Amino acid sequence: MKNIIIIVLFTLFYVISMAQTNCSQDSTRYLDAYNYIIQEPVNQEKTIVVSDSIVDLDRFWFSQDIADYPTEKEILNQYRANKKFVWMDAYYSPYLASLFCRKTTMPKNVLFFSKIEDYMLRADLLLYKQQSNKFDYKKMTIQNIGQIYLFIFNKDGSLKFAFSHEITYD
């Protein structure tokens, strides 16, 4: 019985320490992506607010960009096979809310982030149209324009590749 308690406590300690490590690495990755986006010349004059929700963003748009990178291409293909075209609803992230507290009250653009999976992060920067809820991704994509991004990170958390495209939603 004593051994079981020790094993359970050790496992619990390990899980908690790994969760803290992942949280720290994720915050660095989100901040790196955010800084990359706001420093792009096309975005330097924009007022941007970050959504407090994680959105399931498709990586399909970047298939041609990673065609010359076999490892990343395989990860993308496996990602699609695992998803089977099933999309998750956006969900509130207290983590993103605290990381990017809303400093701008009248933004002209809203930045949406995906969950970080397989060292890949997607982001969409959309023009904020006053008639829609600025944090409702589905409504924001109706007849809108923006920039879409794919960030690929190394295992140590450093940025490996960044790709972006202008997009028009009909």
Order of alpha helices (4+ residues) and beta strands (2+ residues): alpha-beta-alpha-beta-alpha-beta-beta-alpha-beta-beta
